[in-house]
Amino acid sequence: MPDAVSNRRTFAIISHPDAGKTTLTEKLLLQGGAIHLAGEVKARGQARRARSDWMKIEQQRGISVTSSVMTFERDGITFNLLDTPGHEDFSEDTYRTLTAVDSAIMVLDAAAGIEPQTLKLFEVCRLRSVPIITLINKIDREGRDPFELLDEIADKLALDVSPMSWPVGMGGLFEGVFDFESGELRLPEGPAREFLGKIVKTTGAEDPVLADYLSADGVARVAEEGLLGREGYAPFDFEAYRNGDLTPVYFGSALKNFGVEEIIDAIARYAPPPRPQPAQDGEIGPERDEVTGFIFKVQANMDPNHRDRIAFMRMVSGTFKRGMKLTPSGLGKPIAVHSPIMFFAQDREIADTAEAGDIIGIPNHGTLRVGDSLSEKNEVRFTGLPNFAPEILRRVQLRDPTKTKQLRKALDDLSEEGVIQVFYPEIGAQWIIGVVGQLQLEVLIARLEAEYKVEAGLEASPFATARWITGSDAALADFEQFNRANLARDRDNDLVFMAKSPWDVNYQQEKNPELTFSATKER
């Protein structure tokens, strides 16, 4: 691969809510020189809010509910960081984002260990053999025993673990972090007990110089626990990490700057450059000359003043040049990309070129959708970006009937983004909204009001879940004839069975074996 491609690192951060993901994102950007002031997620004041969380509801709640893209450079390496929502209600957006990365950082809370959402996200990474670097965060607070945490990762994730650093105590007993590879001890300073750059170089875990900086207990911890941690677990194996079988583990505190530099160095040294991506006719590698890519996310109204719509494209191969014509698989005719955008959260600049691994934003007016493949010759179809059957179905109740047109436009926009799914019943006029999680409904109502000036409420739907139906024309026609009241069309005009309960789905599957009732749909 050319240097421009081999020096790309496209990665995501995955975690359970409140494990410290947004704080780590800020500190990585600070280390990478992309920002000059780190703000705390829930701190008050506009200047101090998390820079990667730009939507109004995110600022109010202190959580990430959309995926942001941030690009920065450090020591000749271009980092493309995709920040994902940690909240389980946004699992669809997170799943699609993870299809666009080559590696991931898994952030665990030292007190909580592996939590349900982390486990779900890890399983998504495992499906695609995405290599993972682990940060056990918040060691400046009271936490669980390091050995217990490492064993939990090994047992629950069926991964080899290789500790790369070791905490010298936790919480009130925290004295610093010892780096196994370099033999460096990083020490806290000042009233906030932060890492401000004070490093003690040693010849190893038994160097007598440690006694000058640590308590007797601290020296014993480095010598005994450190040795056991290093010898009791697998040594770091580059190939095993790249194959997704081993995770290097760092201990740190993103808030106090411990472990941040080590993580960014690990991504630069160990994480893979752009990897081949799955397509209908086999994998497409980054060395291919033709420009290809796929849309994994669409975001409307990032700039509310201009009603813009940005499609996020993961570059898979070739060198993109501004003004180039690409053909989206969903459209079939070429579009000229005149104003491609590189991102830093809500800041953006026009990109003249982009390489495999880069994420570029393409402004458009509804022509590009999640799942579209783009290429110069329109011969490539990337796979693996599904829609999931909604777990919550609601009817939208418009407060002002004169705004029906605005509501239709808003729902179309938001379904293109993948925030919601919209189903149009075969009988009856009330559209049905489908989401995976409850918080998505709150985001829907908030965005309808803030961005489209539409006041709406939600009311119960007679249906509990939905399934896409496929089969022969004759079988579908028979099924439609007897079940029209339970049928709807999605925005692609595909037939959807609206079920009142999971039992209903099973009954219809048994009664109609020639039809397929699917909980996912790939574009």
N, C-alpha and C positions, 0 to 999 in steps of 0.2 A: 504494500500500500504506500502511496505517496506520504511524505511527512505531514502534510496538511491534514490527512485523514488519521494517520496513526497517532497524532497528537491530540485527537478529540476524545473527551470522556463525557458521555451522556449518562447521567445517573439520577435516581430518585431517592428520596428519604421516606422510609415507611415506619410507622409507629402507631401505637394506641394513642387516643387523645390524651393530652397533658403529659406526654413522656418527654417533651422538650424539643419537638421537631422544628417548630417555627423559630425558636431561639437558636438552635443549631444552624438553621438556614441563614439567619442574620449574621452569625459569627463566621460562617464560611465565606459569606460575601464580604465581610469586613476584612478577613485574612486575604481574600483574593483582590482586595483593593476596589471592589465594586461599590462599596458605600463607606462613608467616613464616620457615621454615627450609628451605633446599634441601639435599638429601642427595645424595651421589654414588652412582651405580648400584651399583658393586661395593665401596663402602666397607663396612667391618665395623661391626657394631652396629645394633641394631634402629632407633634414632632416626634413623640416617642412610641407611637404604635408600630406594630410589626410591618416592615416595609413590603413584605410579600403578600399581605392580606389587604386588598384594596376595596372590596365590596362593603357597603354600609353595614350589612348584617354581620360581617366578619369583625368589623371594628367594634361593634356593640358587644359581641359575644366572646371575642378573643379566641376565635377558632378559625381554621382554614376551611372554606367550603367550596373553593374552586381550585383547580390546579394552576399554579403560576409557573412561568418559565423564566429562568435567569441565566444569562451567559456572562462569563467573566474569564479573564486570562491570568495565568500565574506561571512564571518560569517556563514560558514557551508552550504551555499546555492550555488548550481551550476547554473550559468546563461548561457543560450545559446541564444546569441543575433544574430538575422538574419537581416542584413542591406539590405534594398531593394532599387532599383532605384526609385528616386522620379519623374523622367521624364516620362510623359504619354506615350511616344513612347515605353516604356519597360513594359507596363501594363501586358503582358503575364507572364514575369518572376516574376513580383511582385505578380500577382494573385497566381501563383503556390507556391511561398514562403509563402504566407498567409495561404495556406492549411497545412503548416507544423508547425504552431505556435499555442500556447494555449492562448496567450493574445497579446495585442499590446499597444504601446505608440503612441498617435496621437499628432504630433507637429504642432502648429498653430503659424503663425507670428502675433504678437500683433497689427500690423498695418493693416494687410490684412484679418485676420479672416479665415473663411472657404473658400478655393479656390476650383476650379473645380476638380483638381486631388485628393485632400483630400476627397471630397465628393464621388468620384468613389471608392477610396480605402476603405472608410468607408462602402459603400454598400457591398463590398466583405466580409468585416468582419461581417456585419450584417447577410449575408446569412448563415454564420457558427456560429452565436451567439458568436463571439470572444469578450471577455471583453476588454474594452479600458480605459486606463488612459490618461488624456489629460494634455499636457504642453503648456501653452500660453507663447511663447518664445519672446525674444528680448524686454523685458519690460524696458531695459536700454535705449531704443530709443523711439522716439515719437510713441505713439500707440493709439488705440481706447479706449473708456471708458470700464472699466472691465465689467460693467453691460451689456453693448451693446454686448460684446463678448460672455458672458455667455448666454444671450438671443438668440443670433444667433445659438449657439451650440444646445440649447434646441429646437429651432424652426426648423432649417434645418435638424437636425439629428433625431428629435423626440426622444430625450434622456433626462432623468432627469439629471441635473447637480448638483454637490455638491462641492462648492469651499472649498479646504483644506488649502489654503493660500491666502494672499491678498497683492497686490503691494502697497507700500507707495509712490504714485506718479509714473510717467513714464517719460522717456526721461530726459530732463534737470532738472526735479523736482523729479527724482527718489532718494528715501532715504533709501530703503531697502525692505525686504519682511517679513510680519508677518505670522507666522504659527498658525492657529486656534487651532490645536489639542494640541500642546505642549505649546502654549503661548510664543514661542520664536520669537524674532525679529533678523533677520540676516541683518547685516550692511555692506555697501560697504566701502572699504579702499583703500588708495594709489591713485596715479595719474590716474590709469586705472579704478578706482571705481569698483574693483572686490570684491567678497566675499573671504576673506582670513581666515575665521574662527571666526570672531568677532560676538558673539551671546549675546544678552541681554535676560535674563530669566525674564518673567513677570507673574503676576497672571491672566492676561487677557487683553482684548482690552482697558480697562479703567484704567489700572495701572498707577499711577502718575509718575513712574520711566521712562515712555516713553518720558516725557518732557525733560529729561536729554540728550536724543540722537536724538530727532526729532524736526523739526520746529513746530510752532503752527499749521500750515496747515497739517503737517504730523501726529501730534497727533489727530487732528480732523478727518483725513482720516481713521486712524485705528479705532477710536471710532465709527464714524458714518457710513462710507462706510462699514467697516468690520462687524459691527453689522447687517446692512441691508443685506450684502452679505451672512452672516451666517444664518440669520433668514428668508430671502426672498427666499431661494432655499432649495431643499430637503436635509435632513441630510444624511450623508453617510450610505448606506445600503449594507452590505456585499453580501447578496443574490442577490439583484437587480443588483449590479456590476457584479457578476459572471454570471448572466443570460444575460448580455449585454443590460440591460435596464437603467443603470445609469453609468455616468462617473465621477470619482473624478477629480477635476480640480486644477492644480498647476500653479502658476505664477512664471516665472523665466527668467533667461538669461543664456543659456548654455555657451556662450562665456565668461561671467563674473562669472561662477560657481554658480549662484543662481538657486536653484530648482533641481540641479543634484542629490544631496544626498537624497533629499526627494523622488525623482522619483525611485531611486534604492531601497530605503526602502519600498516604496509602492508596487513595484513588488515583493519583498521578502515577505511582509506581506499579501497582498491581492490577487495577481495574482494566478490563479489556477496551480496546478501541472499538469503533463501530463494528457490530456483528452482522452476519447475514440475517435477512428477515424472511419468514415463511410466506410463500406465494403459491398460487394454484399450480404453476408449472415447476415447482421446486424452489429452493431458496435463491434469493437475489443477494449477491455479495456487494460490499462497498467498492470493489475494484472495477465493477462494470462501468463502461463509459457513459451509457445512457443515463440521463437524469431521471430518477424515480423516487417516489415518496408516498406516504399515506397520511390522511387526515385522522388524527386521534382525538381531536377536540375542536369545538367551535365555541367562541365566546362572543356574545353580543354586548354592545354598550359598555365596553371598557372605558370609552370616553363618552359619557352621557350627553355631552354637548353635540356630538356629531353622529349619534345613532350608528356607530360603526359595527361591523361584524368581522371578526378575525377568525380564520381557520388556521389551526396549528398543524403544520406539516413536518413530520419526521423525514429528513432526507435519508434515503437508503443508499443511493449510488450516484455517481457523476458529480460534476461541478456545476452548480446552478449559477447562472448569470442574470442579473436584473434585466427585465424586458423579455425574457425567454418565454416561448409558448409551450404550455403543458396541457395535456388532455386529461380531464377527470373522468374516471370510469362511469360515474353516475350521469355525466352530461353527454359524453360522446363527441363533443366538438372542442377544439383547443381554445384556451383562454390565455391571454398575455398577462404575465405577472409583472406589473410595472412598479409596484411599491412594496416589495417584500420587506418584512420587518424583523429585526432582531430585538429581543426583549431583555429588559431588566425590570421585573415586576411591572408597574404601570408606566415606567419610562421605556422609550422605544427609539430606535433609529433605523433608517433605511439601510438595508443590506445590499451591497453591490454583488457580492458572491456568497455562496454557501457550499459547504462540503458535506459528504456523507457523515451522519451523526448529528448534524446541526438541526435545530428546530427553528423554522421560519414561520412568520405569520403572514397569511395572505388575505388582505382586505377583499371582501366580496359582498354581494347582496343576495345571499341565499343560494348561490350556484354550487357552493361546496358544502358537503355534509360529512359527519363523522362516518368513517369507514371507506370514504372515497380513496381510490388509488390514483396517483398522478404520474404521468410518464410522457416522454416525447413522442413515442410511437403508439401509445394506447394499447400495448400488448401485455401489460403487467397487471395482475390482480393480487394484491396482498390479502392474506387471510388472518383470522384470529381476533377481529374486533367485533364482538357480538353485542346485541341488545339482550337484556335479561327480562324475563316476565316480571311485571310489577307485583309487589306484595301488598300494596295499598291502592285501592281504586276509589275515586271521589268524583262527584259532579260539581261543576263550577256554577256558582250562583252569582249572577251579575247584579250589582246594586243599581246600576243605571242602564236600562234596556237600550238606550240610544248609542251605547258604546260597544255594541255587538261586533262591529267591524274591527275596532281596536283590539278587542279580546281575541278574535280569531288570529289577527296578526301576531299578537304577543304569544299565543299558544304555539303558533307555527314556529316562531323564532326560538322559543325555549325548547321545543321538541327537537329542532335542528341541532341545538347545543347538546342535547342528551340530558338536560336537566329533568325533563318529564317525558312521558309518552302520551300521545293524544289518540283516543279511539273514537271513531264516528259510527254510532249504532246504525244498523240496517233499518231498524224501526225506532222512530222517536228522534227528536231534534237536539236533545241535550248531550253535549260532548262529555266524554269520560276521561278523566286524567288518571294516569297510572304512575306511581313512583315506587322506588325500592324502600325508602325510609321516610319516617314522619317528618324529619327536619327539612326534607326537600319541599314539603307542602308549605312550610313556613317561609322558605326562600321564595317559592312561587308567588305567594300572596305579597311578600315584601317587594319583590321585583315588579310585579304587575303595577303596584301603586307608585313605586319610585321611578320606574323607567317608562311606563306606558300610560301613567295617570288613569289607571283602571282600578276601581274599587270592586273587589269581589270577595265572596266567601266560599266555603266548601260545604257540601252536604253529602250525606251517606249515599253510596251507590248500592244498587241491589246485587252487585257482583263482588266476589272476593279475590279472584285472580283471573289471569288471561293466558291463553295458549295459541300460538300460531298454528294454523292447520294447513297441511299440504297433502296432496294425493291426486288421483286422476280427475279429470274434468267431470266425468260421470258421477264419481263418488262424492265429489264436492257439491255437485248440483243436488244430489239426493239429500245430503246432509243439510244443505241450505233450506231445502223445501220444508223440512220438519223442525228446524231450529232457528228460524229467522229472528225470533225475539231475543236470542242469546248470541247473535253475531254482530260483529262490528268490522270496520276496516281501519287499518293504521294509516299513517301518512304516506306510505308507499302503495296504498290500496291493496295490501295483502289481507287475506281473511283471518279474523281472530275470533276464537271461541271465548266468550265471556262466561266464566263459571261462577256459580253461587258458592261453591265449596270445593276443596280438593277431591272429595268423594264424587262430585259431579264430573270432574275431569276423568277420574278412573272409570266411572260408569260409561262415559261416552267412548273412551278408548277401547273398552271391552266390546261395546256394541258396534263399533266401527273400526275393525282391525285393519281395514285397507287405508285408513287415514293416519297421518302422523300428527300428534299433538305435542308441539315442542315448546319448552320453556326458554329457549334462546333462539335468536335469529341473527345470522351473519348477513351483512350487506355485500 
